[in-house]
Amino acid sequence: MDDVKREGIKIKRSKGEVRNVVTNAVTGYLQKRNYTTLQSFESTRKQQITLSLLESGVGRSNSILYSCYNSDPLVIDQNFSKFLLWLKDQTIYKNQCHDVEQIVGPLFCHLYMDIVGGGHSEKAASFLKCHLPAIDKGKCDSTVKDLINIFSCEGDISKLKEKFRSKKIKVATFFFLQILQSWFDFQTCNDKESILKQIEKRMNNDASKNPKTQELLNALKNLKKGPVPIYNIKISNTKQNVCSGLLKRQCGLVAFAENNILRLVPIHSLDSLFSQSHYKLLKFTNHSGQIYGVAISPNNNMLVSVSVDHSICIYDLVEMKLLKKCIGHLGPVYCVKISSNGEYVITGSMDTTARLWDIRTGKTLRVFSGHTQAITCLEFHPNCLYVATGSADRNIRLWNISKANPMRLLHAAKGTIHALAFNPSGRYLASASEDKKIRIWDVLTSKIAVELRCKDAPVIRLVWNWDGTELCAGTIDGVIRIWDFANIQNHSDVRAVLNATDLLRNLLQNAK
């Protein structure tokens, strides 16, 4: 009986033993979830508050919080593939986020080691085989290169792993995932002056070592001393008349057309500094008739040309080749514009229609029909939701891109509409016509806000400055005029108030 009672008695464990059992269970669970073990350390209350702010999402305005880290190899592989596709789109097609490229190699190494640490050796080998060709070793440091070489040879990474995991890489960018913050330091700074000071300080430090940097600094100082000169380029000795052209310094190219030949001339204002003198003039002969217009995308990667042969050619300026030759218009194509987001192309033709194209696929998205004569000019609204067309029928039409519906009909000109230009806010639309007048329309009311006269010759080109306070116009006789729109608008508002006051006074006198 005593033995039976003893077997039924539960053995009591001490608090230390219970604590060890719980600790082992929690540690085992965390290791399965690929959480790293942290060493304990002593710190003051102030240090703990600082560390908690740094590690929490509240302390990072550019972060996205994740409830947990998914260690599934399939999820890791899919997300990394999406990340590479997104980065390729940003760097190649949109020419931005190049600073993010430097984390591809380290991120690949971290993810590979996580998959291996989770006990998925086969999945890790598949991940390595699939994504290793996408890693540019030229943008990786020595530690990452050594790790990638060891991964490929299936060697021992224990020596380099601790060194790699303990090292954080600084990336100057605005956005990324919270999960990366355990491996990377993301720095954000809203103070532009401090950023410029840091850049200037680094350049001054590098100037003592690199004479080219010193020459660049001297050139920048000379620019600050006096007014910036007007940049111009002269094209001479052409075999035929230049029928259209475009100069864009950000792109580094001058594009002009001689009949059906499109020529590209590179611009390198810093040739003496960087010895870039090996570039030659390029030409494309994809059109069979005279080229009437050219346009370059905002990211400087695409060029579009239109011709009398009814076609639209889309060129890749990165690889310098023809991407698409689009056919759709039933007559000569006179004008072309690219949207500010770089997604759409709008063209106007003698067939009285305007067509909206996808710049990447070359497919027609919309057809705008309503004019009775040839379309001579076009302009995208700054928000890329509307487009304005000017025609030889003396009318201006504003269209909704999503539905291809007409929204406004602006009629006041007594001749062909030669040019259109929205101000940066999109509130006003400037138009120039054959009657030698520039009309600035209020898009909301469809009324003329300001009317300007050019006595000498018709205006064929209109451009607003960056803040919409000045309007620049180029006439057919080679004269450029600039109007101060802010002052003109104020004077017109005063005249409107005076006219309203006179009208009210007349009404009161008649009532008496």
C-alpha positions in Angstrom: 0.0 0.0 0.0 2.8 2.4 0.8 4.4 1.8 -2.6 1.2 2.4 -4.4 0.7 5.7 -2.6 4.2 6.8 -3.4 3.6 6.1 -7.1 0.5 8.3 -7.0 2.3 11.2 -5.4 3.3 13.9 -8.0 6.9 15.0 -7.9 7.1 18.7 -7.2 9.7 20.7 -9.3 11.5 23.7 -8.1 11.0 27.2 -9.7 14.4 27.0 -11.3 13.6 23.7 -13.0 10.3 25.0 -14.3 12.0 28.1 -15.6 14.6 26.0 -17.5 11.9 23.8 -19.0 9.9 26.9 -20.2 13.1 28.6 -21.5 14.1 25.5 -23.5 10.6 25.2 -25.0 10.5 28.9 -26.1 14.1 28.8 -27.4 13.3 25.7 -29.5 10.2 27.4 -30.9 12.1 30.6 -31.8 14.9 28.6 -33.4 12.4 26.8 -35.7 11.0 30.2 -36.7 14.6 31.4 -37.5 14.7 34.0 -34.8 18.3 34.8 -33.7 19.4 34.5 -30.0 20.2 37.8 -28.4 22.8 38.2 -25.7 21.8 39.9 -22.5 23.4 43.2 -21.6 23.0 45.9 -19.0 21.8 49.3 -19.9 20.3 52.4 -18.4 16.6 53.3 -18.7 17.5 56.1 -21.1 19.4 53.7 -23.4 16.5 51.2 -23.3 14.1 53.9 -24.4 16.4 55.0 -27.3 16.9 51.4 -28.4 13.2 50.7 -28.3 12.4 53.7 -30.5 15.1 52.7 -33.0 13.8 49.2 -33.3 10.0 50.0 -33.3 8.0 51.0 -36.3 6.9 54.1 -34.4 10.4 55.5 -34.6 10.6 54.9 -38.4 8.2 57.0 -40.5 9.3 55.2 -43.7 8.6 51.6 -42.4 5.9 49.0 -43.0 5.2 46.9 -39.9 5.0 43.1 -40.2 3.3 41.0 -37.6 5.8 38.1 -38.1 8.5 37.0 -40.4 7.5 34.2 -42.7 10.3 31.7 -43.0 8.7 29.5 -45.7 11.3 29.0 -48.5 8.6 29.3 -51.2 7.4 32.6 -49.8 11.0 33.9 -49.5 11.7 32.8 -53.1 8.5 34.5 -54.5 9.0 37.8 -52.6 12.7 38.0 -53.7 11.6 37.4 -57.3 9.1 40.2 -57.0 11.7 42.4 -55.5 14.1 41.8 -58.4 11.4 42.5 -61.0 10.4 45.7 -59.2 14.0 46.9 -59.0 14.6 46.1 -62.7 11.6 48.2 -63.6 12.8 51.1 -61.4 16.4 51.1 -62.5 16.2 50.3 -66.2 12.8 51.7 -67.4 12.4 54.6 -64.9 16.1 55.3 -64.2 15.7 55.6 -60.4 16.3 53.8 -57.1 19.9 52.9 -58.2 20.9 53.2 -54.5 18.8 50.1 -53.7 20.9 47.9 -56.1 23.7 47.7 -53.5 21.6 45.7 -51.1 20.7 42.9 -53.6 23.8 40.9 -52.9 23.6 41.1 -49.1 19.9 40.5 -49.1 20.5 37.4 -51.2 23.0 36.1 -48.7 20.8 36.7 -45.7 17.8 34.9 -47.3 19.9 32.0 -48.4 21.4 31.5 -44.9 17.9 31.7 -43.4 16.6 29.0 -45.7 19.7 26.8 -44.9 19.2 27.5 -41.1 15.6 26.4 -41.3 16.7 22.9 -42.4 15.6 23.3 -46.1 18.8 22.3 -47.9 17.1 21.3 -51.1 15.1 24.6 -51.2 18.2 26.5 -50.5 20.0 24.9 -53.5 17.1 25.7 -55.7 17.0 29.3 -54.5 20.8 29.6 -55.1 20.5 28.2 -58.7 17.5 30.4 -59.6 18.8 33.8 -58.3 22.6 33.7 -58.3 22.8 34.9 -62.0 20.9 38.0 -61.0 23.5 39.1 -58.5 26.0 41.7 -59.8 29.2 40.9 -57.9 30.6 44.2 -59.1 28.3 46.0 -56.7 29.1 43.7 -53.7 31.9 44.2 -51.1 34.6 41.5 -50.5 32.7 39.8 -47.7 29.6 39.3 -49.8 31.7 38.1 -52.8 33.4 35.5 -50.6 30.1 34.3 -49.2 28.6 33.9 -52.7 31.7 31.9 -53.8 31.4 29.7 -50.8 27.7 29.2 -51.5 28.5 28.1 -55.0 31.2 25.6 -53.9 29.1 24.4 -50.9 31.9 25.3 -48.5 31.9 26.1 -44.8 30.4 29.5 -44.1 30.7 29.5 -40.3 33.7 31.8 -40.3 32.3 34.5 -42.5 28.7 34.1 -41.3 29.3 35.8 -37.9 31.3 38.7 -39.6 28.6 39.2 -42.2 25.6 39.0 -39.8 27.2 41.5 -37.4 27.8 44.1 -40.2 25.0 46.5 -41.1 24.9 48.2 -44.5 23.8 51.8 -44.8 21.4 52.6 -47.6 20.2 56.2 -48.3 16.7 55.7 -49.5 13.1 56.6 -48.5 11.2 53.3 -48.3 11.6 49.6 -47.7 10.2 46.7 -45.7 10.4 46.5 -41.9 11.9 43.0 -42.2 15.1 44.4 -43.7 15.7 46.7 -40.8 17.2 43.9 -38.9 20.0 43.8 -41.5 20.2 47.3 -42.9 20.2 50.9 -41.6 17.8 53.2 -43.6 18.6 56.8 -43.3 16.1 59.6 -44.1 16.7 63.3 -44.1 14.3 66.1 -44.9 16.8 68.9 -44.5 18.1 69.5 -48.1 20.7 72.0 -46.9 22.4 69.5 -44.6 22.5 67.0 -47.4 24.1 69.5 -49.8 26.6 70.4 -47.1 27.5 66.7 -46.6 27.9 66.2 -50.4 30.1 69.3 -50.6 32.2 68.2 -47.7 32.8 64.8 -49.3 33.7 66.4 -52.6 36.2 68.7 -50.9 37.8 65.7 -49.2 38.0 63.8 -52.4 39.3 66.8 -54.3 42.7 66.5 -52.7 43.0 62.9 -54.0 41.3 63.3 -57.4 42.2 66.2 -59.7 39.0 65.6 -61.8 36.9 66.3 -58.7 38.8 69.6 -58.1 38.1 70.6 -61.7 34.4 69.9 -61.2 34.3 72.0 -58.0 36.0 74.9 -59.8 33.5 74.7 -62.6 30.6 74.8 -60.1 32.1 77.8 -58.3 32.4 79.7 -61.6 28.7 78.9 -62.3 27.7 80.5 -59.0 29.6 83.7 -59.7 27.6 84.9 -62.7 24.2 84.3 -64.4 23.7 81.0 -66.1 24.2 81.4 -69.8 21.6 80.3 -72.3 22.6 76.9 -73.7 22.4 76.6 -77.5 23.8 74.3 -80.1 24.2 74.9 -83.9 23.6 72.3 -86.5 25.2 73.1 -89.8 26.2 71.4 -93.1 23.0 69.3 -93.2 22.2 67.9 -96.6 18.5 68.7 -96.4 16.3 71.1 -94.4 15.7 70.2 -90.7 12.0 69.7 -90.5 11.7 69.1 -86.7 14.0 68.9 -83.7 14.3 68.6 -79.9 17.1 69.5 -77.5 17.0 67.9 -74.0 20.1 68.5 -71.8 18.9 66.0 -69.1 18.9 63.3 -71.8 22.2 64.4 -73.2 20.9 64.4 -76.8 19.8 66.6 -79.6 17.2 64.9 -81.9 16.4 66.4 -85.3 15.0 65.1 -88.6 16.2 65.6 -92.2 13.2 64.5 -94.3 12.8 60.8 -93.3 16.1 60.4 -91.4 16.1 60.8 -87.6 19.5 62.0 -86.3 20.7 62.0 -82.7 23.7 64.2 -81.6 25.1 63.5 -78.1 25.7 66.5 -75.9 28.6 66.3 -73.4 29.3 69.7 -71.7 31.9 68.1 -69.4 33.9 66.3 -72.1 37.1 68.0 -70.9 36.6 66.6 -67.4 35.6 63.0 -68.2 37.2 62.6 -71.7 33.9 61.5 -73.3 34.7 62.3 -76.9 34.2 58.8 -78.5 30.4 59.2 -79.1 29.3 59.7 -82.7 26.2 60.9 -84.4 23.5 58.3 -84.7 20.8 58.0 -87.4 17.6 56.0 -87.8 15.9 55.4 -91.2 12.7 53.6 -90.1 10.3 56.2 -91.6 9.6 56.3 -95.4 8.4 59.9 -95.4 9.1 63.3 -93.8 9.3 63.3 -90.0 7.0 66.0 -88.5 7.6 65.6 -84.8 9.8 64.0 -82.1 9.3 63.6 -78.3 11.5 62.3 -75.4 10.0 60.6 -72.3 10.5 62.3 -68.9 12.8 59.5 -67.7 14.9 60.0 -70.9 14.7 56.3 -71.9 12.2 56.5 -74.8 12.0 58.6 -78.0 8.9 58.8 -80.2 8.8 60.1 -83.8 5.9 60.7 -86.2 5.9 61.0 -89.9 3.9 61.6 -93.1 4.0 57.9 -93.7 1.2 57.5 -91.1 3.5 55.6 -88.7 4.8 56.2 -85.1 8.2 54.9 -84.2 9.2 54.2 -80.5 12.9 54.0 -79.8 14.8 52.7 -76.8 17.5 55.4 -75.9 19.3 53.0 -73.5 20.1 50.4 -76.1 19.6 52.8 -79.1 17.3 50.6 -81.1 13.7 50.6 -82.5 11.2 49.0 -80.1 7.9 49.4 -82.0 6.6 50.8 -85.3 2.9 51.6 -84.7 0.3 51.9 -87.5 -3.2 53.2 -86.9 -3.7 56.7 -88.4 -5.2 57.0 -91.9 -3.2 60.1 -92.8 0.0 61.9 -92.1 0.8 62.3 -88.3 1.7 65.9 -87.5 2.3 66.0 -83.7 3.2 63.8 -80.7 3.5 64.2 -76.9 4.5 61.9 -74.1 2.7 62.0 -70.7 4.5 63.2 -67.6 4.3 59.7 -66.0 6.0 58.2 -69.1 3.2 55.7 -69.7 1.3 57.1 -72.7 1.9 58.7 -76.1 -0.7 60.9 -77.8 -0.5 61.6 -81.6 -2.5 63.9 -83.9 -3.1 63.3 -87.5 -4.5 64.8 -90.7 -7.3 62.1 -90.4 -8.9 64.5 -87.8 -8.3 62.0 -84.9 -5.9 61.8 -82.0 -4.8 58.4 -80.7 -3.5 57.4 -77.3 -0.8 54.7 -77.3 0.8 52.5 -74.7 4.5 53.5 -74.9 5.7 50.0 -74.0 3.5 47.8 -76.1 2.7 50.2 -78.9 -1.0 49.4 -78.8 -3.8 51.9 -79.3 -5.7 52.6 -76.1 -8.1 55.4 -77.1 -9.2 57.2 -80.3 -10.4 60.8 -79.9 -12.7 61.8 -82.7 -14.5 65.2 -82.9 -12.5 67.7 -84.9 -13.5 68.4 -88.5 -10.0 69.1 -89.8 -6.4 68.0 -89.1 -5.1 68.0 -85.6 -2.1 70.3 -85.4 -1.0 70.3 -81.7 -1.6 68.3 -78.5 -0.9 68.6 -74.8 -1.3 66.3 -71.7 -2.8 67.8 -68.5 -0.2 67.6 -65.7 -2.3 64.9 -63.9 -2.3 62.7 -67.0 -6.1 62.3 -66.8 -6.9 64.7 -69.6 -5.5 65.8 -73.0 -6.1 68.9 -75.1 -6.1 68.9 -78.9 -5.8 71.9 -81.2 -6.9 71.7 -84.8 -7.0 73.5 -88.2 -10.8 73.8 -87.6 -9.9 76.6 -85.1 -11.2 74.7 -82.1 -9.6 73.4 -78.9 -11.1 70.3 -77.3 -10.4 68.9 -73.8 -10.8 65.1 -73.5 -11.2 62.7 -70.6 -8.6 59.9 -71.2 -10.3 57.2 -69.3 -13.6 57.4 -71.3 -12.4 59.3 -74.4 -15.2 61.7 -73.9 -15.0 65.4 -74.8 -15.2 67.7 -71.7 -14.6 71.2 -73.1 -14.9 73.0 -76.4 -12.9 76.2 -76.5 -13.7 78.3 -79.5 -12.4 81.9 -80.1 -9.4 81.7 -82.5 -9.7 83.0 -86.1 -7.1 80.6 -87.5 -5.4 77.3 -87.1 -4.3 76.4 -83.5 -0.5 76.1 -83.6 0.5 75.4 -80.0 -1.0 74.4 -76.6 0.5 74.4 -73.1 -0.9 73.7 -69.6 0.6 75.6 -66.7 2.1 73.4 -64.0 -1.0 73.5 -61.8 -3.2 72.6 -64.7 -5.6 75.4 -64.0 -4.8 77.4 -67.2 -4.3 76.3 -70.8 -2.4 78.6 -73.2 -3.1 78.5 -76.9 -1.5 80.1 -79.9 -3.2 80.5 -83.3 -2.8 81.8 -86.8 -4.4 85.1 -85.9 -1.2 86.1 -84.0 -2.9 85.9 -80.6 -2.1 83.9 -77.4 -5.2 83.1 -75.3 -4.9 81.8 -71.8 -8.0 79.8 -70.9 -9.4 79.1 -67.4 -10.1 75.4 -67.7 -12.7 75.4 -64.9 -14.9 78.1 -66.5 -13.9 77.6 -70.2 -13.4 81.4 -70.4 -10.4 83.4 -71.6 -8.5 84.7 -68.6 -5.8 86.7 -70.5 -5.4 87.5 -74.2 -2.0 88.5 -75.6 -1.2 89.9 -79.0 1.9 89.2 -81.2 1.9 91.8 -84.0 4.9 90.5 -86.0 4.3 86.8 -86.6 2.2 83.8 -85.4 3.4 81.9 -82.4 4.2 78.2 -83.0 5.6 77.2 -79.6 4.5 77.8 -76.0 6.3 76.8 -72.8 5.6 77.7 -69.1 8.3 78.0 -66.5 8.5 75.7 -63.5 6.1 77.6 -61.3 3.7 79.0 -63.9 4.6 82.6 -63.4 6.1 83.1 -66.8 5.1 82.1 -70.3 7.6 81.8 -73.1 6.5 81.9 -76.8 8.5 81.3 -80.0 7.3 82.9 -83.2 7.7 81.6 -86.8 10.2 84.4 -87.5 12.6 83.2 -84.9 11.7 85.7 -82.1 11.2 84.5 -78.4 9.0 86.5 -76.1 8.5 86.0 -72.4 5.5 87.3 -70.5 5.2 87.7 -66.7 1.9 85.9 -66.3 1.7 86.7 -62.5 1.6 90.5 -63.1 -0.7 90.1 -66.2 -3.1 88.0 -64.2 -3.2 90.6 -61.3 -3.9 93.4 -63.8 -6.7 91.4 -65.4 -8.2 90.7 -62.0 -8.2 94.5 -61.3 -9.8 95.2 -64.6 -12.5 92.6 -63.9 -13.2 94.2 -60.5 -13.4 97.7 -62.1 -15.7 96.5 -64.8 -17.9 94.9 -62.2 -18.0 98.1 -60.2 -18.9 100.2 -63.3 -21.7 97.7 -64.1 -23.1 97.9 -60.5 -22.9 101.7 -60.6 -24.9 101.8 -63.9 -27.5 99.4 -62.5 -28.0 101.5 -59.4 -28.3 104.7 -61.5 -30.9 103.0 -63.7 -32.8 101.9 -60.6 -33.0 105.4 -59.3 
